[in-house]
Amino acid sequence: MKSYKNNMLFLFLSIIFISCSSDDDINIYSIDETDNLHLIKTFNTQDYTLELFSTAEQLIVGYNQIYLRLTDENGNYIEEADMDWKPMMTMNMENMEHHHSSPFSEIKKTKNKQTLFEGYIVFTMPSGENGFWNLEFDLSVGQKNISFEEEINVISTESNYNKVYTSKMGENNTNYILALVDPMNPEIGTNDIVVVLFESIEDDTFLIVDDFQIKVDPRMPGMDNHSAPGNEDMTQREDGLYQGKVGFSMSGYWKINLILEDESGTVVAGEAVTEDNSESSIHFKLEF
């Protein structure tokens, strides 16, 4: 009887051990948090593999929300790491190379995710005959520091009816860069509008512009340039992006005209739409 009880206890403990081990394996090694994301590029180093995902199928001129996942040589996810990056464009200008960067955020751990890190990049031109983009990484995992770079492809989506990136030299001789974050899938009615706003300091230095106000005026060029109700000026959020409201009264082609005002209310870029002026020099285009 004692032997039977011992055997049953051993069997019970074995089941608990196997169950706990299986749960640990699922949580640590088998989790996949990339649903609804598109794998854009895989970077392979001697000890690690870095996967780059985006919410879009390709990297574009304008705003790109990017997610990163790092695994070691055994395929185990790295949940804690310090990551830095920098996009660099190489241009061939009259047989001379010219290098410049573009606006980008810091990389941070994605909230409520075990295996993902995130950030954004605003590419200012496409890859092609005029030049190519490299993405540089500096990673720190424990005591290991890894640096590498690889070429990435960036396409332009700009057309007569689509424009999600714009730049403008302001009245104060500052070059402003704006990229549309939302709405990328607009609907009839009032939509949240979110943009990033940077100023260019040098070819590889870009700073988020603080405490501005961005006036919003949607117009429909094919319908006598009429506007729509429901618009609210954009102001800065805690994360540095600017958010307001934009209204669309019908589906079709819309031009979202913008005016930049500094912290004192002075217009530094953009113009009002009037009978004599059909558009602002800074605007986005959407068709839906």
ChimeraX attribute file (.defattr): number of C-alpha atoms within 10 A of each C-alpha:
attribute: neighborCount
match mode: 1-to-1
recipient: residues
	/A:1	6
	/A:2	7
	/A:3	8
	/A:4	9
	/A:5	10
	/A:6	11
	/A:7	11
	/A:8	12
	/A:9	12
	/A:10	11
	/A:11	12
	/A:12	11
	/A:13	11
	/A:14	12
	/A:15	12
	/A:16	11
	/A:17	12
	/A:18	11
	/A:19	12
	/A:20	12
	/A:21	12
	/A:22	11
	/A:23	12
	/A:24	12
	/A:25	12
	/A:26	12
	/A:27	12
	/A:28	15
	/A:29	14
	/A:30	13
	/A:31	12
	/A:32	13
	/A:33	12
	/A:34	16
	/A:35	7
	/A:36	10
	/A:37	15
	/A:38	16
	/A:39	18
	/A:40	18
	/A:41	17
	/A:42	15
	/A:43	15
	/A:44	14
	/A:45	13
	/A:46	8
	/A:47	11
	/A:48	19
	/A:49	20
	/A:50	17
	/A:51	17
	/A:52	20
	/A:53	24
	/A:54	21
	/A:55	17
	/A:56	15
	/A:57	11
	/A:58	17
	/A:59	24
	/A:60	23
	/A:61	23
	/A:62	28
	/A:63	23
	/A:64	21
	/A:65	16
	/A:66	21
	/A:67	25
	/A:68	23
	/A:69	20
	/A:70	23
	/A:71	18
	/A:72	15
	/A:73	12
	/A:74	9
	/A:75	12
	/A:76	15
	/A:77	20
	/A:78	19
	/A:79	16
	/A:80	15
	/A:81	14
	/A:82	14
	/A:83	20
	/A:84	14
	/A:85	19
	/A:86	18
	/A:87	22
	/A:88	20
	/A:89	24
	/A:90	16
	/A:91	19
	/A:92	13
	/A:93	10
	/A:94	7
	/A:95	7
	/A:96	7
	/A:97	11
	/A:98	13
	/A:99	14
	/A:100	15
	/A:101	21
	/A:102	21
	/A:103	25
	/A:104	21
	/A:105	17
	/A:106	12
	/A:107	17
	/A:108	16
	/A:109	19
	/A:110	14
	/A:111	9
	/A:112	7
	/A:113	11
	/A:114	18
	/A:115	23
	/A:116	24
	/A:117	22
	/A:118	20
	/A:119	17
	/A:120	16
	/A:121	21
	/A:122	25
	/A:123	26
	/A:124	22
	/A:125	19
	/A:126	20
	/A:127	21
	/A:128	12
	/A:129	8
	/A:130	12
	/A:131	16
	/A:132	19
	/A:133	23
	/A:134	17
	/A:135	16
	/A:136	15
	/A:137	17
	/A:138	14
	/A:139	16
	/A:140	14
	/A:141	16
	/A:142	9
	/A:143	5
	/A:144	9
	/A:145	11
	/A:146	14
	/A:147	13
	/A:148	13
	/A:149	15
	/A:150	14
	/A:151	16
	/A:152	14
	/A:153	16
	/A:154	19
	/A:155	15
	/A:156	18
	/A:157	15
	/A:158	15
	/A:159	9
	/A:160	9
	/A:161	15
	/A:162	16
	/A:163	21
	/A:164	22
	/A:165	27
	/A:166	17
	/A:167	19
	/A:168	17
	/A:169	15
	/A:170	15
	/A:171	12
	/A:172	9
	/A:173	10
	/A:174	14
	/A:175	17
	/A:176	23
	/A:177	25
	/A:178	23
	/A:179	24
	/A:180	23
	/A:181	20
	/A:182	15
	/A:183	15
	/A:184	13
	/A:185	9
	/A:186	18
	/A:187	14
	/A:188	12
	/A:189	14
	/A:190	17
	/A:191	18
	/A:192	16
	/A:193	22
	/A:194	22
	/A:195	23
	/A:196	21
	/A:197	24
	/A:198	24
	/A:199	21
	/A:200	19
	/A:201	12
	/A:202	11
	/A:203	13
	/A:204	15
	/A:205	14
	/A:206	20
	/A:207	16
	/A:208	17
	/A:209	18
	/A:210	17
	/A:211	15
	/A:212	20
	/A:213	22
	/A:214	25
	/A:215	22
	/A:216	22
	/A:217	24
	/A:218	25
	/A:219	23
	/A:220	21
	/A:221	15
	/A:222	10
	/A:223	11
	/A:224	9
	/A:225	16
	/A:226	13
	/A:227	20
	/A:228	16
	/A:229	14
	/A:230	13
	/A:231	20
	/A:232	18
	/A:233	17
	/A:234	23
	/A:235	18
	/A:236	20
	/A:237	13
	/A:238	6
	/A:239	6
	/A:240	16
	/A:241	18
	/A:242	24
	/A:243	21
	/A:244	20
	/A:245	18
	/A:246	24
	/A:247	24
	/A:248	23
	/A:249	16
	/A:250	13
	/A:251	14
	/A:252	15
	/A:253	18
	/A:254	24
	/A:255	22
	/A:256	22
	/A:257	23
	/A:258	24
	/A:259	21
	/A:260	22
	/A:261	17
	/A:262	15
	/A:263	11
	/A:264	9
	/A:265	10
	/A:266	12
	/A:267	19
	/A:268	19
	/A:269	24
	/A:270	22
	/A:271	18
	/A:272	16
	/A:273	19
	/A:274	10
	/A:275	8
	/A:276	6
	/A:277	10
	/A:278	15
	/A:279	22
	/A:280	19
	/A:281	18
	/A:282	20
	/A:283	23
	/A:284	22
	/A:285	21
	/A:286	20
	/A:287	16
	/A:288	14
